[in-house]
Amino acid sequence: MNKLEWLPEKVEFAVEKVKENLTTFQETVPSAASVELVYPQEENNDWTASFWIGMLFLAKELTEDAAFDETIERQMAVFTRRLENKIELETHDIGFLYTLSAVFDYQVNHRESSKELAIKAADLLMQRYDEKAQIIQAWGNLEDPIQRGRMIIDCLMNLPLLYFASDMTGDLSYKKAAYAHAKQTQKYIVRDNFTTFHTYYFDTTTGEPIEGKTQQGFSDDSCWARGQAWGIYGFTLSYNHTGDYTFLETAKQVADYFIAQLPQDKVSYWDLIFEEGSTEERDSSAASIAVCGLLELSKQLPLSDPKHGEYEKIAVEILKALSEKYTSIHTPKSNGLLLEGVYDKKSNKGVNECVIWGDYYYLEALMRVTKSWYSVW
């Protein structure tokens, strides 16, 4: 990738924003979405809590600066307590929570305690795997008949925790569950036209598929932008861990649809059903996830594949658009990085705000185009 003259300034701004937040979020974390562009503090009890520590690790790696170490230590202690006490962990997002904390810490600081923490988290995540349906239940009590049998496309990003546990222990049961879930996602969540459902339901008694729905997209048959972005990144990651080339093909198909629906400035609307000129909100967080997914997808494709260069090019174009028009650089009151994110438009939650995963993936994208990154995923 050619050196990008606009990049150093954008990296410096992002890292400085993380540094400014160090004293505020020592043991607390930024909430999932900002309020009037400022993240309130909250306790570590939501599915989004690990994106802050993930940003600390990225900033540390980008700068090789020890300024982030003390806060990382405090955050790791909180994540350890959360798992020990099973605080709000009835969710597949155990994967997000402990990949960006325990796995990241093991990769950066090489602490055996963090490796063991990640394996314990993987054990808890495995309890959500349904053998009949071959899926990991998204959220809710496992005995709740309303929540049972629900999978969502986001879960592709939770699977790396299980792949990690197999790699560390040699126990293939983690990997087999992750692989089965990814195959069910590929089979049922990806439609024939390579759009995606947000949610799919199964009968957990028989294991039979029931129907696809949406939780946060515009409608059951539309294509929620963030979900499509999870698909680009998530299917590529399952290819990385399993070698099943069909995942890479699916990632390309999902990526091609996402790219085809982009408006002129390359930052998607919150649902891909909306077209150029729509008055609907953009979702900068979907764009930042897509950048990371496209860069990883490009990396996995051979140089001879024309999509290799195409995906890298469009990823950089999206990233540049985000860095020029969607950051808080001209909004000094904001403690977030990316403006114009959407958490959940249907419930009017976090609309046109900073969202913490958008900030994380923006910083990860900057890392990917600045350094040769090994990837925590």
PAKOL-130523 format. One line per field, with one value per residue (C-alpha): residue number from 1; residue in one letter; chain; x, y, z. Coordinates in steps of 0.1 Angstrom, whole numbers, plus 5000, padded with zeros to 4 digits. Example, Ala and Ser with C-alpha at 12.3 -4.5 7.8 and 13.67 -1.06 7.14 Angstrom:
% residues 2
nr: 1; 2
rest: A; S
kette: A; A
east: 5123; 5137
north: 4955; 4989
up: 5078; 5071
//
This chain:
% residues 377
nr: 1; 2; 3; 4; 5; 6; 7; 8; 9; 10; 11; 12; 13; 14; 15; 16; 17; 18; 19; 20; 21; 22; 23; 24; 25; 26; 27; 28; 29; 30; 31; 32; 33; 34; 35; 36; 37; 38; 39; 40; 41; 42; 43; 44; 45; 46; 47; 48; 49; 50; 51; 52; 53; 54; 55; 56; 57; 58; 59; 60; 61; 62; 63; 64; 65; 66; 67; 68; 69; 70; 71; 72; 73; 74; 75; 76; 77; 78; 79; 80; 81; 82; 83; 84; 85; 86; 87; 88; 89; 90; 91; 92; 93; 94; 95; 96; 97; 98; 99; 100; 101; 102; 103; 104; 105; 106; 107; 108; 109; 110; 111; 112; 113; 114; 115; 116; 117; 118; 119; 120; 121; 122; 123; 124; 125; 126; 127; 128; 129; 130; 131; 132; 133; 134; 135; 136; 137; 138; 139; 140; 141; 142; 143; 144; 145; 146; 147; 148; 149; 150; 151; 152; 153; 154; 155; 156; 157; 158; 159; 160; 161; 162; 163; 164; 165; 166; 167; 168; 169; 170; 171; 172; 173; 174; 175; 176; 177; 178; 179; 180; 181; 182; 183; 184; 185; 186; 187; 188; 189; 190; 191; 192; 193; 194; 195; 196; 197; 198; 199; 200; 201; 202; 203; 204; 205; 206; 207; 208; 209; 210; 211; 212; 213; 214; 215; 216; 217; 218; 219; 220; 221; 222; 223; 224; 225; 226; 227; 228; 229; 230; 231; 232; 233; 234; 235; 236; 237; 238; 239; 240; 241; 242; 243; 244; 245; 246; 247; 248; 249; 250; 251; 252; 253; 254; 255; 256; 257; 258; 259; 260; 261; 262; 263; 264; 265; 266; 267; 268; 269; 270; 271; 272; 273; 274; 275; 276; 277; 278; 279; 280; 281; 282; 283; 284; 285; 286; 287; 288; 289; 290; 291; 292; 293; 294; 295; 296; 297; 298; 299; 300; 301; 302; 303; 304; 305; 306; 307; 308; 309; 310; 311; 312; 313; 314; 315; 316; 317; 318; 319; 320; 321; 322; 323; 324; 325; 326; 327; 328; 329; 330; 331; 332; 333; 334; 335; 336; 337; 338; 339; 340; 341; 342; 343; 344; 345; 346; 347; 348; 349; 350; 351; 352; 353; 354; 355; 356; 357; 358; 359; 360; 361; 362; 363; 364; 365; 366; 367; 368; 369; 370; 371; 372; 373; 374; 375; 376; 377
rest: M; N; K; L; E; W; L; P; E; K; V; E; F; A; V; E; K; V; K; E; N; L; T; T; F; Q; E; T; V; P; S; A; A; S; V; E; L; V; Y; P; Q; E; E; N; N; D; W; T; A; S; F; W; I; G; M; L; F; L; A; K; E; L; T; E; D; A; A; F; D; E; T; I; E; R; Q; M; A; V; F; T; R; R; L; E; N; K; I; E; L; E; T; H; D; I; G; F; L; Y; T; L; S; A; V; F; D; Y; Q; V; N; H; R; E; S; S; K; E; L; A; I; K; A; A; D; L; L; M; Q; R; Y; D; E; K; A; Q; I; I; Q; A; W; G; N; L; E; D; P; I; Q; R; G; R; M; I; I; D; C; L; M; N; L; P; L; L; Y; F; A; S; D; M; T; G; D; L; S; Y; K; K; A; A; Y; A; H; A; K; Q; T; Q; K; Y; I; V; R; D; N; F; T; T; F; H; T; Y; Y; F; D; T; T; T; G; E; P; I; E; G; K; T; Q; Q; G; F; S; D; D; S; C; W; A; R; G; Q; A; W; G; I; Y; G; F; T; L; S; Y; N; H; T; G; D; Y; T; F; L; E; T; A; K; Q; V; A; D; Y; F; I; A; Q; L; P; Q; D; K; V; S; Y; W; D; L; I; F; E; E; G; S; T; E; E; R; D; S; S; A; A; S; I; A; V; C; G; L; L; E; L; S; K; Q; L; P; L; S; D; P; K; H; G; E; Y; E; K; I; A; V; E; I; L; K; A; L; S; E; K; Y; T; S; I; H; T; P; K; S; N; G; L; L; L; E; G; V; Y; D; K; K; S; N; K; G; V; N; E; C; V; I; W; G; D; Y; Y; Y; L; E; A; L; M; R; V; T; K; S; W; Y; S; V; W
kette: A; A; A; A; A; A; A; A; A; A; A; A; A; A; A; A; A; A; A; A; A; A; A; A; A; A; A; A; A; A; A; A; A; A; A; A; A; A; A; A; A; A; A; A; A; A; A; A; A; A; A; A; A; A; A; A; A; A; A; A; A; A; A; A; A; A; A; A; A; A; A; A; A; A; A; A; A; A; A; A; A; A; A; A; A; A; A; A; A; A; A; A; A; A; A; A; A; A; A; A; A; A; A; A; A; A; A; A; A; A; A; A; A; A; A; A; A; A; A; A; A; A; A; A; A; A; A; A; A; A; A; A; A; A; A; A; A; A; A; A; A; A; A; A; A; A; A; A; A; A; A; A; A; A; A; A; A; A; A; A; A; A; A; A; A; A; A; A; A; A; A; A; A; A; A; A; A; A; A; A; A; A; A; A; A; A; A; A; A; A; A; A; A; A; A; A; A; A; A; A; A; A; A; A; A; A; A; A; A; A; A; A; A; A; A; A; A; A; A; A; A; A; A; A; A; A; A; A; A; A; A; A; A; A; A; A; A; A; A; A; A; A; A; A; A; A; A; A; A; A; A; A; A; A; A; A; A; A; A; A; A; A; A; A; A; A; A; A; A; A; A; A; A; A; A; A; A; A; A; A; A; A; A; A; A; A; A; A; A; A; A; A; A; A; A; A; A; A; A; A; A; A; A; A; A; A; A; A; A; A; A; A; A; A; A; A; A; A; A; A; A; A; A; A; A; A; A; A; A; A; A; A; A; A; A; A; A; A; A; A; A; A; A; A; A; A; A; A; A; A; A; A; A; A; A; A; A; A; A; A; A; A; A; A; A; A; A; A; A; A; A; A; A; A; A; A; A
east: 5000; 5014; 5022; 4993; 5002; 4970; 4974; 4998; 4977; 4946; 4964; 4978; 4943; 4928; 4955; 4954; 4916; 4922; 4948; 4924; 4900; 4924; 4917; 4879; 4876; 4900; 4877; 4845; 4840; 4823; 4786; 4776; 4765; 4772; 4747; 4750; 4783; 4798; 4801; 4789; 4808; 4792; 4802; 4816; 4783; 4773; 4782; 4802; 4825; 4856; 4859; 4875; 4903; 4907; 4913; 4939; 4958; 4956; 4969; 4997; 5007; 5005; 5027; 5048; 5039; 5036; 5011; 4982; 4995; 4981; 4946; 4949; 4959; 4928; 4905; 4919; 4911; 4875; 4871; 4885; 4859; 4831; 4838; 4843; 4809; 4792; 4780; 4756; 4771; 4740; 4751; 4772; 4791; 4813; 4834; 4837; 4842; 4871; 4888; 4894; 4905; 4920; 4932; 4945; 4964; 4979; 4991; 5005; 5017; 5020; 5004; 4994; 4966; 4950; 4952; 4935; 4908; 4901; 4897; 4873; 4853; 4852; 4839; 4810; 4803; 4802; 4772; 4752; 4759; 4728; 4737; 4704; 4703; 4741; 4741; 4752; 4722; 4725; 4713; 4689; 4684; 4689; 4656; 4636; 4613; 4612; 4649; 4658; 4670; 4679; 4712; 4724; 4750; 4770; 4780; 4806; 4828; 4824; 4837; 4874; 4873; 4864; 4890; 4916; 4906; 4911; 4945; 4956; 4942; 4942; 4905; 4887; 4852; 4855; 4865; 4838; 4811; 4824; 4826; 4791; 4777; 4795; 4782; 4746; 4751; 4764; 4734; 4705; 4715; 4730; 4702; 4704; 4712; 4740; 4722; 4718; 4692; 4701; 4684; 4675; 4654; 4656; 4634; 4658; 4637; 4641; 4670; 4649; 4652; 4622; 4626; 4648; 4639; 4655; 4661; 4678; 4674; 4647; 4626; 4628; 4637; 4660; 4698; 4710; 4743; 4762; 4751; 4764; 4797; 4799; 4794; 4824; 4847; 4833; 4832; 4868; 4878; 4862; 4881; 4913; 4907; 4893; 4907; 4871; 4874; 4836; 4837; 4861; 4837; 4808; 4827; 4835; 4798; 4786; 4814; 4804; 4768; 4779; 4802; 4776; 4751; 4775; 4766; 4790; 4810; 4815; 4799; 4768; 4733; 4723; 4704; 4715; 4679; 4685; 4701; 4720; 4701; 4681; 4675; 4681; 4712; 4745; 4762; 4798; 4803; 4791; 4817; 4846; 4838; 4836; 4870; 4886; 4867; 4877; 4914; 4914; 4896; 4921; 4950; 4937; 4932; 4961; 4977; 4965; 4928; 4916; 4895; 4927; 4935; 4899; 4890; 4921; 4914; 4877; 4887; 4912; 4886; 4860; 4886; 4897; 4861; 4856; 4888; 4879; 4842; 4830; 4855; 4851; 4882; 4860; 4838; 4861; 4833; 4830; 4851; 4844; 4862; 4835; 4804; 4772; 4770; 4737; 4731; 4695; 4674; 4642; 4642; 4658; 4688; 4721; 4711; 4735; 4759; 4793; 4791; 4820; 4825; 4826; 4855; 4872; 4870; 4881; 4912; 4918; 4915; 4941; 4963; 4959; 4970; 4998; 5015; 5017; 4991; 4989; 4952; 4937; 4908
north: 5000; 5034; 5058; 5081; 5117; 5125; 5097; 5108; 5138; 5116; 5090; 5118; 5132; 5098; 5088; 5122; 5118; 5084; 5100; 5128; 5102; 5082; 5101; 5098; 5061; 5044; 5016; 5028; 5027; 5050; 5042; 5025; 5058; 5094; 5119; 5151; 5138; 5132; 5096; 5094; 5070; 5037; 5005; 4976; 4957; 4962; 4943; 4973; 4976; 4961; 4986; 5011; 4988; 4977; 5013; 5016; 4986; 5000; 5034; 5017; 4998; 5028; 5050; 5025; 5047; 5034; 5061; 5036; 5008; 5019; 5022; 4989; 4973; 4988; 4977; 4941; 4938; 4949; 4924; 4897; 4905; 4907; 4872; 4858; 4872; 4866; 4902; 4907; 4879; 4862; 4871; 4859; 4892; 4875; 4871; 4909; 4914; 4890; 4891; 4929; 4925; 4891; 4880; 4914; 4916; 4881; 4891; 4924; 4917; 4879; 4873; 4837; 4850; 4867; 4836; 4817; 4844; 4842; 4804; 4807; 4833; 4808; 4781; 4804; 4813; 4776; 4772; 4792; 4768; 4747; 4713; 4708; 4741; 4744; 4780; 4802; 4819; 4857; 4870; 4863; 4835; 4801; 4789; 4819; 4806; 4840; 4844; 4807; 4799; 4834; 4840; 4873; 4883; 4902; 4869; 4862; 4887; 4867; 4835; 4844; 4839; 4802; 4798; 4812; 4788; 4759; 4772; 4776; 4743; 4719; 4712; 4712; 4715; 4753; 4755; 4730; 4750; 4783; 4766; 4752; 4786; 4803; 4777; 4783; 4820; 4815; 4792; 4811; 4848; 4855; 4858; 4847; 4883; 4885; 4909; 4897; 4893; 4907; 4879; 4843; 4820; 4782; 4756; 4745; 4713; 4701; 4722; 4733; 4769; 4791; 4826; 4856; 4889; 4922; 4938; 4970; 4972; 4992; 4961; 4923; 4923; 4953; 4952; 4967; 4984; 4974; 4938; 4937; 4951; 4925; 4899; 4912; 4911; 4881; 4856; 4866; 4858; 4824; 4817; 4827; 4803; 4773; 4775; 4770; 4790; 4793; 4818; 4840; 4837; 4847; 4876; 4889; 4886; 4905; 4931; 4936; 4943; 4967; 4986; 4988; 5005; 5032; 5068; 5092; 5101; 5064; 5064; 5042; 5051; 5031; 5007; 4999; 5002; 5040; 5055; 5087; 5118; 5101; 5122; 5092; 5091; 5077; 5052; 5060; 5029; 5006; 5023; 5018; 4981; 4977; 4993; 4968; 4939; 4950; 4954; 4920; 4905; 4921; 4908; 4872; 4873; 4865; 4894; 4879; 4883; 4917; 4921; 4923; 4958; 4968; 4961; 4978; 5009; 5013; 5006; 5035; 5058; 5051; 5056; 5089; 5101; 5092; 5110; 5142; 5146; 5125; 5129; 5152; 5173; 5204; 5194; 5199; 5193; 5157; 5130; 5106; 5100; 5095; 5115; 5104; 5069; 5051; 5026; 5017; 5039; 5020; 5027; 5061; 5051; 5067; 5082; 5107; 5102; 5087; 5050; 5033; 5004; 5029; 5047; 5014; 5002; 5036; 5033; 4997; 5008; 5036; 5009; 4986; 5012; 5026; 4994; 4957; 4946; 4909; 4912; 4904; 4887
up: 5000; 4990; 5018; 5022; 5028; 5046; 5071; 5098; 5108; 5111; 5132; 5155; 5160; 5168; 5193; 5210; 5214; 5231; 5254; 5264; 5275; 5297; 5329; 5324; 5316; 5341; 5353; 5337; 5300; 5274; 5269; 5236; 5221; 5229; 5242; 5222; 5210; 5245; 5258; 5294; 5318; 5326; 5344; 5325; 5320; 5283; 5252; 5240; 5270; 5253; 5225; 5248; 5259; 5223; 5214; 5242; 5228; 5193; 5205; 5224; 5193; 5170; 5193; 5213; 5242; 5277; 5286; 5280; 5302; 5336; 5322; 5304; 5338; 5355; 5327; 5326; 5364; 5357; 5329; 5351; 5379; 5353; 5341; 5377; 5387; 5354; 5352; 5322; 5302; 5289; 5254; 5224; 5227; 5252; 5221; 5215; 5252; 5258; 5223; 5227; 5263; 5272; 5238; 5229; 5262; 5256; 5222; 5233; 5269; 5266; 5300; 5307; 5330; 5301; 5279; 5307; 5310; 5273; 5275; 5305; 5285; 5256; 5279; 5289; 5252; 5244; 5268; 5242; 5214; 5204; 5190; 5172; 5154; 5153; 5162; 5191; 5206; 5203; 5237; 5265; 5290; 5273; 5287; 5274; 5246; 5230; 5227; 5220; 5185; 5175; 5156; 5142; 5117; 5143; 5159; 5132; 5150; 5183; 5168; 5169; 5207; 5201; 5174; 5198; 5225; 5201; 5191; 5227; 5241; 5212; 5220; 5186; 5201; 5202; 5166; 5155; 5172; 5156; 5122; 5124; 5134; 5105; 5080; 5093; 5090; 5054; 5045; 5061; 5068; 5034; 5008; 4972; 4961; 4987; 5010; 5046; 5072; 5106; 5125; 5118; 5139; 5144; 5161; 5189; 5194; 5158; 5146; 5116; 5102; 5107; 5092; 5088; 5104; 5114; 5147; 5137; 5099; 5081; 5073; 5073; 5036; 5035; 5041; 5074; 5066; 5098; 5094; 5058; 5071; 5098; 5071; 5050; 5080; 5098; 5068; 5060; 5096; 5095; 5063; 5081; 5109; 5090; 5054; 5040; 5008; 5005; 5033; 5013; 4983; 5005; 5019; 4983; 4973; 5005; 4999; 4963; 4973; 5000; 4976; 4949; 4973; 4985; 4979; 4962; 4993; 5001; 5036; 5037; 5049; 5080; 5057; 5022; 5010; 5009; 4978; 4969; 4979; 5007; 5038; 5060; 5083; 5074; 5096; 5100; 5122; 5094; 5071; 5096; 5100; 5063; 5058; 5082; 5065; 5030; 5040; 5056; 5026; 5002; 5023; 5020; 4982; 4959; 4941; 4908; 4919; 4905; 4936; 4957; 4945; 4941; 4978; 4991; 4969; 4980; 5017; 5016; 4998; 5026; 5053; 5037; 5035; 5072; 5082; 5062; 5068; 5097; 5126; 5156; 5147; 5143; 5173; 5203; 5228; 5217; 5234; 5205; 5172; 5145; 5142; 5124; 5138; 5143; 5170; 5165; 5142; 5148; 5185; 5180; 5201; 5194; 5161; 5146; 5175; 5181; 5187; 5205; 5180; 5152; 5170; 5176; 5140; 5127; 5148; 5137; 5101; 5107; 5123; 5093; 5068; 5090; 5102; 5093; 5119; 5131; 5139; 5172; 5154
//
